[in-house]
Amino acid sequence: RPPGTPEARGQRREERRGLVVLQREGGAPKDEPLGEEGEERRAELLERYRTISNPEQVAELQALLRPYMLRRTKADVQEKLPLKTETLVKVELTVPQKRVYRAVLDRNLAHIANPRASLSNAFMQLRKACNHPRLLEGGADGEEEAIRRALDAARELEEVGGGAARAAAAAGLQAEVEAGVESLVHGSGKMVLLHKLLPRLRRGGAKGLLFS
């Protein structure tokens, strides 16, 4: 934080309070009296570091706090970290995504079916369009119904037990879930890629972190 901001000043005050607690006489808990020597030590520290204005004070504080703090730098763990590799995969927008993307650029809600949001923040809406058009518009009646049935089927699957009859019922419910997933996946180029990529990574024992 910049040194002159209220956040930085508040942080320095908290650091000074922590320093006083760490330097209490005999490590006494904060709800116990400091004693005469402890009070003198506290007054001395507060007076000395009330205003931190030069690098020497920072170095002194760090030296005082170092025995009480666990701190690891990048150099401490760098040898254990594997080398970073980065692969950029360009994915084409689907037809619904292109339509919504163009509508956002033109600020034209007429081309967005059942709009879910305004177009006041164009950059944010473009990011949503690149992720999935359903973030900005409701689907067609058939798509909405397929997703609703898939959600209901997923809930029922959790309650289905064993037995031949229940196995047949589970197969039908699973088909409903897959139909809903298919409807969602094919609406977004990113999801089409992930639908193909994630099972392959899972088979290889890899771990994944998704963010957008």
C-alpha positions as CSV (number, residue, x, y, z in Angstrom):
1,R,0.0,0.0,0.0
2,P,1.2,3.6,-0.6
3,P,2.8,4.9,2.6
4,G,0.5,7.9,3.0
5,T,-2.9,6.1,2.6
6,P,-5.2,5.5,5.5
7,E,-4.9,1.8,5.0
8,A,-1.1,2.0,5.4
9,R,-1.4,4.1,8.5
10,G,-3.8,1.6,10.0
11,Q,-1.5,-1.2,9.1
12,R,1.4,0.4,10.9
13,R,-0.8,1.0,14.0
14,E,-1.7,-2.7,14.0
15,E,2.0,-3.7,13.6
16,R,2.9,-1.5,16.6
17,R,0.2,-3.0,18.7
18,G,1.4,-6.5,17.8
19,L,5.0,-5.5,18.6
20,V,3.9,-4.2,22.0
21,V,2.1,-7.5,22.8
22,L,5.1,-9.6,21.7
23,Q,7.4,-7.5,23.9
24,R,5.3,-7.8,27.0
25,E,7.1,-8.6,30.2
26,G,7.7,-12.3,30.4
27,G,5.3,-12.9,27.5
28,A,2.3,-12.1,29.8
29,P,-1.2,-12.4,28.2
30,K,-2.7,-9.1,27.1
31,D,-5.3,-9.2,29.9
32,E,-2.7,-9.3,32.6
33,P,-0.9,-6.3,34.0
34,L,2.4,-5.4,32.3
35,G,4.2,-4.4,35.5
36,E,6.4,-1.4,35.8
37,E,9.2,-2.7,33.5
38,G,6.7,-3.8,30.9
39,E,4.9,-0.4,30.9
40,E,8.2,1.4,30.5
41,R,9.1,-1.0,27.6
42,R,5.8,-0.4,25.9
43,A,6.1,3.4,26.2
44,E,9.6,3.2,24.8
45,L,8.5,1.2,21.8
46,L,5.5,3.3,21.0
47,E,7.5,6.5,21.3
48,R,10.3,5.1,19.1
49,Y,8.0,3.7,16.4
50,R,5.1,6.1,16.5
51,T,6.1,7.5,13.2
52,I,7.9,5.3,10.8
53,S,9.7,7.6,8.3
54,N,13.0,5.9,7.3
55,P,14.3,2.5,6.2
56,E,16.4,2.1,9.4
57,Q,13.2,2.0,11.5
58,V,11.7,-0.7,9.3
59,A,14.8,-2.8,9.6
60,E,14.8,-2.5,13.4
61,L,11.2,-3.5,13.6
62,Q,11.8,-6.5,11.3
63,A,14.7,-7.6,13.5
64,L,12.5,-7.3,16.6
65,L,9.6,-9.3,15.1
66,R,11.7,-11.9,13.3
67,P,11.9,-14.3,16.3
68,Y,8.1,-14.3,16.6
69,M,7.2,-14.7,12.9
70,L,7.3,-17.6,10.4
71,R,8.2,-16.2,7.0
72,R,9.2,-18.0,3.9
73,T,10.5,-16.2,0.8
74,K,10.3,-17.3,-2.8
75,A,14.0,-18.3,-2.6
76,D,13.2,-20.7,0.2
77,V,10.8,-22.8,-1.8
78,Q,11.9,-22.1,-5.4
79,E,14.0,-25.3,-5.7
80,K,10.9,-27.4,-5.0
81,L,8.6,-25.7,-7.5
82,P,8.4,-27.3,-11.0
83,L,9.0,-25.0,-14.0
84,K,6.0,-23.2,-15.2
85,T,4.7,-24.0,-18.7
86,E,1.9,-22.1,-20.3
87,T,-0.3,-23.2,-23.3
88,L,-2.8,-20.8,-24.8
89,V,-5.7,-22.5,-26.6
90,K,-7.8,-20.3,-28.8
91,V,-11.5,-21.3,-28.9
92,E,-14.0,-20.1,-31.5
93,L,-17.3,-18.7,-30.3
94,T,-20.4,-20.6,-31.0
95,V,-23.2,-19.2,-33.1
96,P,-25.2,-18.0,-30.1
97,Q,-22.1,-16.5,-28.5
98,K,-21.3,-14.5,-31.7
99,R,-24.9,-13.2,-31.8
100,V,-24.8,-12.1,-28.2
101,Y,-21.3,-10.7,-28.5
102,R,-22.4,-8.5,-31.5
103,A,-25.5,-7.4,-29.7
104,V,-23.4,-6.2,-26.7
105,L,-21.0,-4.3,-29.0
106,D,-24.0,-2.7,-30.7
107,R,-25.8,-2.1,-27.4
108,N,-28.8,-3.7,-28.9
109,L,-31.0,-5.8,-26.6
110,A,-33.3,-6.6,-29.4
111,H,-30.9,-9.4,-30.5
112,I,-30.7,-11.0,-27.0
113,A,-33.4,-13.4,-26.2
114,N,-34.9,-12.9,-22.7
115,P,-32.0,-10.6,-21.5
116,R,-30.8,-11.3,-18.0
117,A,-28.9,-8.0,-17.6
118,S,-28.5,-4.5,-19.0
119,L,-25.6,-3.6,-21.3
120,S,-24.3,-0.7,-19.2
121,N,-20.9,-2.3,-18.5
122,A,-20.0,-3.5,-22.0
123,F,-16.6,-5.0,-21.2
124,M,-18.0,-7.1,-18.4
125,Q,-20.9,-8.3,-20.6
126,L,-18.4,-9.2,-23.3
127,R,-16.5,-11.4,-20.9
128,K,-19.8,-13.1,-20.0
129,A,-20.6,-13.6,-23.6
130,C,-17.2,-15.3,-24.1
131,N,-17.9,-17.6,-21.2
132,H,-21.5,-18.6,-22.1
133,P,-24.4,-16.8,-23.7
134,R,-26.8,-18.1,-21.0
135,L,-25.1,-15.6,-18.6
136,L,-26.8,-12.8,-20.6
137,E,-29.9,-14.4,-22.0
138,G,-32.4,-17.1,-21.3
139,G,-32.5,-20.1,-23.6
140,A,-35.2,-21.2,-25.9
141,D,-38.2,-23.0,-24.5
142,G,-36.8,-26.4,-25.4
143,E,-33.4,-25.6,-23.8
144,E,-34.9,-24.3,-20.6
145,E,-37.1,-27.4,-20.3
146,A,-34.2,-29.7,-20.9
147,I,-32.1,-28.0,-18.2
148,R,-35.0,-28.1,-15.7
149,R,-35.6,-31.8,-16.3
150,A,-31.8,-32.4,-15.9
151,L,-31.8,-30.7,-12.6
152,D,-34.8,-32.7,-11.4
153,A,-33.3,-35.9,-12.6
154,A,-30.0,-35.2,-10.9
155,R,-31.9,-34.7,-7.6
156,E,-33.8,-38.0,-8.1
157,L,-30.6,-39.8,-8.9
158,E,-29.2,-39.1,-5.5
159,E,-32.2,-40.9,-4.0
160,V,-32.2,-44.0,-6.3
161,G,-31.0,-47.2,-4.5
162,G,-30.2,-50.7,-5.8
163,G,-32.3,-53.3,-7.6
164,A,-33.1,-54.0,-11.3
165,A,-36.1,-51.7,-11.4
166,R,-34.3,-48.9,-9.8
167,A,-31.3,-49.4,-12.1
168,A,-33.6,-49.0,-15.1
169,A,-35.0,-45.8,-13.5
170,A,-31.5,-44.6,-12.9
171,A,-30.6,-45.1,-16.6
172,G,-33.6,-43.0,-17.7
173,L,-32.7,-40.2,-15.2
174,Q,-29.0,-40.3,-16.3
175,A,-30.2,-39.8,-19.9
176,E,-32.2,-36.7,-18.8
177,V,-29.1,-35.3,-17.0
178,E,-26.9,-35.9,-20.1
179,A,-29.4,-34.1,-22.3
180,G,-29.4,-31.1,-20.1
181,V,-25.6,-31.1,-20.0
182,E,-25.4,-31.4,-23.7
183,S,-27.6,-28.3,-24.1
184,L,-25.3,-26.3,-21.9
185,V,-22.1,-27.5,-23.3
186,H,-22.8,-26.8,-26.9
187,G,-23.8,-23.2,-26.2
188,S,-20.2,-22.2,-25.4
189,G,-16.9,-22.8,-27.2
190,K,-15.0,-22.9,-23.9
191,M,-17.4,-25.6,-22.5
192,V,-17.0,-27.7,-25.6
193,L,-13.3,-27.7,-25.1
194,L,-13.5,-28.4,-21.4
195,H,-16.0,-31.2,-22.0
196,K,-13.3,-33.0,-24.1
197,L,-10.3,-32.0,-22.1
198,L,-11.3,-32.6,-18.5
199,P,-12.0,-36.3,-18.8
200,R,-8.7,-36.8,-20.4
201,L,-6.9,-34.9,-17.7
202,R,-8.8,-36.9,-15.0
203,R,-7.7,-40.2,-16.6
204,G,-4.1,-39.0,-16.4
205,G,-4.5,-38.2,-12.7
206,A,-4.0,-34.4,-13.2
207,K,-5.6,-31.8,-11.0
208,G,-7.4,-28.8,-12.5
209,L,-8.3,-25.3,-11.3
210,L,-10.9,-23.4,-13.3
211,F,-11.3,-19.6,-13.2
212,S,-12.5,-17.0,-15.5
